[in-house]
Amino acid sequence: MAQQPPSMLNVHVRLLGFSLRSITPSPGCSSVFKLNGKPISRVEVLGVVTSRDCKPNKFLRFTLDDATETITCILWLNHLSSHFFFDRQPGTLRVIADLAKRFADDLQIGEVARVRGNVGSYRGDLQVTVSDVVIESDPNAETLHWLDCISLARLCYFA
């Protein structure tokens, strides 16, 4: 009996921008996309912050450029005022809101950022809804990310 490959649905799939552009929506589920026929919902991308549009206490929309494509990301900053988050515990919500504010402060134009989040579509364009941000200080981070993405594509995503 053939072994079923592990699911990529609940892991952060490392992608380059051009690979992110190749995913397609999954019929019947707006939060799931297909990468070479495999369902994904979360991604990890890395690039240089090239633009930022901040609406205080609402959101920060920013763009990452990984030299293959630009990637639009949205970081929500309205955790304490949006009804969408009211089902969370107040202590947890405060921690999430504080982290989001710190991420927004760290994301400045020219910084190299590693972003994890859910992939989605807004007005027909793909975007990453941010759950985690790391500002990279290692000058080799971009090269290592590229190598990881190429290796994972060969072994997992397009195998």
C-alpha positions in Angstrom: 0.0 0.0 0.0 1.4 3.4 -1.0 2.2 5.8 1.8 0.2 9.1 1.7 2.5 12.2 1.5 2.2 14.4 4.6 -0.3 17.3 4.3 1.0 20.8 3.9 -2.3 22.4 4.9 -1.4 23.3 8.5 2.3 24.2 8.1 3.9 27.4 6.9 5.1 26.5 3.3 8.3 28.4 2.4 7.8 30.1 -0.9 9.4 32.6 -3.2 7.2 35.3 -4.6 6.9 33.8 -8.1 5.8 30.5 -6.5 3.2 32.3 -4.4 1.8 33.8 -7.6 1.3 30.3 -9.0 -1.1 29.1 -6.3 -4.8 28.8 -7.2 -7.9 29.1 -5.0 -9.4 25.8 -3.8 -13.0 25.4 -5.0 -15.5 25.8 -2.1 -13.0 27.0 0.5 -11.7 30.6 0.5 -9.0 29.9 3.0 -7.3 27.1 1.1 -5.2 27.3 -2.0 -3.5 24.7 -4.2 0.2 24.6 -4.9 0.8 22.0 -7.6 -2.5 20.3 -6.6 -1.5 20.2 -2.9 -3.7 22.2 -0.4 -1.9 25.0 1.5 -3.2 27.8 3.8 -0.1 29.2 5.4 3.1 30.5 4.0 6.5 31.8 5.0 8.0 34.5 2.8 11.1 36.7 3.1 12.1 39.9 1.4 12.9 43.5 1.6 10.2 45.8 2.8 9.6 48.2 -0.1 6.4 50.0 0.9 4.2 50.5 3.9 0.8 52.0 4.4 -0.2 52.3 8.0 -3.7 53.1 9.2 -3.2 53.5 13.0 -5.2 51.1 15.1 -6.5 49.4 12.0 -3.8 47.8 9.8 -0.4 48.0 8.3 -0.2 47.0 4.6 3.3 46.5 3.4 5.1 45.0 0.4 8.0 42.6 0.5 10.3 42.2 -2.6 12.2 38.9 -2.8 13.7 39.7 -6.2 11.2 37.3 -7.9 8.0 39.1 -7.2 6.5 41.6 -4.8 4.3 40.2 -2.0 1.5 42.2 -0.4 1.1 41.6 3.3 -1.5 42.8 5.8 -0.9 43.1 9.5 -4.1 43.8 11.5 -3.7 46.3 14.4 -7.4 46.4 15.5 -7.4 43.4 17.8 -8.9 45.4 20.7 -11.7 47.1 18.7 -12.8 44.6 16.1 -15.7 42.3 16.7 -13.8 39.6 14.8 -11.5 39.0 17.7 -14.1 39.2 20.6 -14.2 35.5 21.1 -10.6 35.5 22.3 -9.6 35.7 26.0 -8.8 39.3 27.1 -5.3 38.4 28.2 -4.5 36.6 25.0 -6.0 39.4 23.0 -3.8 42.0 24.7 -0.6 39.9 24.0 -1.6 39.5 20.3 -2.3 43.2 20.0 1.0 44.1 21.7 2.9 41.8 19.3 1.1 43.2 16.3 2.1 46.8 17.4 5.7 45.7 17.9 5.8 44.0 14.4 4.4 47.2 12.9 7.0 49.3 14.5 9.8 46.9 13.4 8.6 46.8 9.7 10.4 49.7 8.2 11.3 50.3 4.5 14.6 48.6 3.7 14.4 46.0 6.4 14.7 42.3 5.5 11.7 40.6 7.0 10.6 37.0 7.3 6.8 36.9 7.4 4.5 34.0 8.3 0.8 34.0 7.9 -2.3 32.9 6.1 -2.5 33.3 2.4 -5.7 34.9 1.1 -7.2 37.0 -1.6 -8.5 40.5 -1.4 -10.2 42.1 -4.4 -8.7 39.4 -6.6 -5.1 39.9 -5.4 -3.2 37.5 -3.2 -2.0 38.7 0.1 -0.5 37.3 3.3 -2.3 38.0 6.5 0.5 38.3 8.9 0.8 36.2 12.1 4.5 36.5 12.8 7.4 38.8 11.7 11.1 38.4 12.2 13.5 41.2 11.1 16.5 39.4 9.8 20.0 40.6 10.8 21.9 37.8 9.1 23.2 39.1 5.7 22.9 35.5 4.4 19.2 35.2 5.3 17.9 35.9 1.8 20.3 33.5 0.1 19.5 30.7 2.7 15.7 31.3 2.2 16.2 31.0 -1.6 18.1 27.7 -1.2 15.5 26.4 1.2 12.7 27.2 -1.2 14.4 25.6 -4.1 15.2 22.4 -2.1 11.6 22.2 -0.7 10.1 22.8 -4.1 12.1 19.9 -5.6 11.6 17.5 -2.6 8.1 18.4 -1.5 6.0 20.9 -3.4 6.6 19.7 -7.0 7.8 16.2 -6.4 
